[in-house]
Amino acid sequence: MTDAQRPVTKRIVILGGGFGGVYAAMTLQSLTRWRRDVDVTLIARENFFLFTPMLPQAATGSIEAHHVVVSLRRVLPRVRVLEAEIESIDLDAHTVTIEHDEGQPHSVTWDQLIIAVGGETNFFGLPGVAENALTIRTLADAIELRNRVIDMLEQAELEDDPAVRKRLLTVVVAGAGFAGIETAAETDLFMRTAARLYRNIKPQDVTTVVVDLQSRILPELSSALASWTQRTLEKRGVLFRLGVGVKSADASGVTLADGTRIDTNVFVWAGGVSANPLVAKLPIANQRGRLPVDEYLGVPGHPGVWAVGDSAVVTPPGGGAPYPPTAQHALREGLQVAHNVIAVIDGKPPHPFAYTAVGQMAHLGEHQAVAMLGGLKISGFPAWWLWRTYYLFRIPTLERKIRVAIDWTLDLLFSRDTVQVKLPREKSG
């Protein structure tokens, strides 16, 4: 074959290592297995894929933290993986500028670009919240939360002042969606269980408070399941402050909009996600900083540019409310956009994206969960078993499935580990 006869390589670049980006890359890897005219590159901030549904359990020890992450190069052996910060996107020049650990910037050229960078934590400009709140979006967040909770238990064991002890043993979680409720449930369970190992701390000394501006928890589920969840957690001792938001925070507590003060050294913010600044500054982004896409997940007016997940505004065929920015939808969008990119490269028509969610589930610990599958509402042990079965099969690679299954088995047989492993840069709260 002469150079003139050789097929021109099409460069597909994927930005983001979350559900949308990784599942797009995995699908492209499969679709281009025997092709030499397509080159796929994935650019991500970390060199691993984080399975976020299991993050609250990783933070509290029922799953080893490194078992909820999978090496990108392990699952994408035929994809070029670049660990780097994405500095800018030039839609006209078809280039992306990236940088690794404050090194020299590099330019990556693309013919097809899939934007799947996800969102950022939205603190809504509330005074002191960004500076004092923990979040639960990354592996580092999970490790930091675990260390902070254990550190509070250690300090409380030494403390004689009742007011200080109460502050040390109080956790405040802002946000009553899936992330907030699962984090509150797991953290409360972990602290009450761990308290039995301390001579001067009783399980009933632990206080967990869930705060949300909305009047009910888990708005994604039915009111019946939300009420069941709230009653279940209240029986364990979890408190709820609903209909009132956070006004401000400082190093020793949270002030609510009604003036109530809650003293705490463990304040977790799960109150919302905003657009990624990288996407928000693009001239084609909407007022909320996201990219409107057509029914094929392409960005109108920019052939070869696609967007999925939190980066995109995806509406069902025929219009209606946009799909929610959940991992479940991002995964499906990633699968579809991969097929559409290859279709366009091959000169074939792409297919519109349409997806009906399988359902929604929340894990509550202690063999409890809630699930809504279509019109079917499930709670208690059956929902817990369903949650674990579904997500065990969803986490990539057989090795990780086995490791997580072993972790869950050990969690049934033994108490959770309370060893605190501090990193050099970490300080006690």
Stockholm file with secondary structure:
# STOCKHOLM 1.0

chainA/1-429         MTDAQRPVTKRIVILGGGFGGVYAAMTLQSLTRWRRDVDVTLIARENFFLFTPMLPQAATGSIEAHHVVVSLRRVLPRVRVLEAEIESIDLDAHTVTIEHDEGQPHSVTWDQLIIAVGGETNFFGLPGVAENALTIRTLADAIELRNRVIDMLEQAELEDDPAVRKRLLTVVVAGAGFAGIETAAETDLFMRTAARLYRNIKPQDVTTVVVDLQSRILPELSSALASWTQRTLEKRGVLFRLGVGVKSADASGVTLADGTRIDTNVFVWAGGVSANPLVAKLPIANQRGRLPVDEYLGVPGHPGVWAVGDSAVVTPPGGGAPYPPTAQHALREGLQVAHNVIAVIDGKPPHPFAYTAVGQMAHLGEHQAVAMLGGLKISGFPAWWLWRTYYLFRIPTLERKIRVAIDWTLDLLFSRDTVQVKLPREKSG
#=GR chainA/1-429 SS CCTTTSCCCEEEEEECCSHHHHHHHHHHHHHTTTCSSEEEEEEESSSEEECGGGHHHHHHTSSCGGGGEEEHHHHCTTSEEEECEEEEEETTTTEEEEESTTCCCEEEECSEEEECCCCEECCTTCTTHHHHCBCCSSHHHHHHHHHHHHHHHHHHHHCCCHHHHHHHTEEEEECCSHHHHHHHHHHHHHHHHHHTTSTTCCGGGCEEEEEESSSSSCTTSCHHHHHHHHHHHHHHTCEEEESCCEEEEETTEEEETTSCEEECSEEEECSCEECCHHHHTSTTCCTTSCEECCTTSBCTTCTTEEECGGGEECCCTTCCSCCCCCHHHHHHHHHHHHHHHHHHHTTCCCCCCCCCCCCEEEEEETTEEEEEETTEEEESHHHHHHHHHHHHHHSSSHHHHHHHHHHHHHHHHSCCCCCCCCCTTCCCC
#=GC SS_cons         CCTTTSCCCEEEEEECCSHHHHHHHHHHHHHTTTCSSEEEEEEESSSEEECGGGHHHHHHTSSCGGGGEEEHHHHCTTSEEEECEEEEEETTTTEEEEESTTCCCEEEECSEEEECCCCEECCTTCTTHHHHCBCCSSHHHHHHHHHHHHHHHHHHHHCCCHHHHHHHTEEEEECCSHHHHHHHHHHHHHHHHHHTTSTTCCGGGCEEEEEESSSSSCTTSCHHHHHHHHHHHHHHTCEEEESCCEEEEETTEEEETTSCEEECSEEEECSCEECCHHHHTSTTCCTTSCEECCTTSBCTTCTTEEECGGGEECCCTTCCSCCCCCHHHHHHHHHHHHHHHHHHHTTCCCCCCCCCCCCEEEEEETTEEEEEETTEEEESHHHHHHHHHHHHHHSSSHHHHHHHHHHHHHHHHSCCCCCCCCCTTCCCC
//
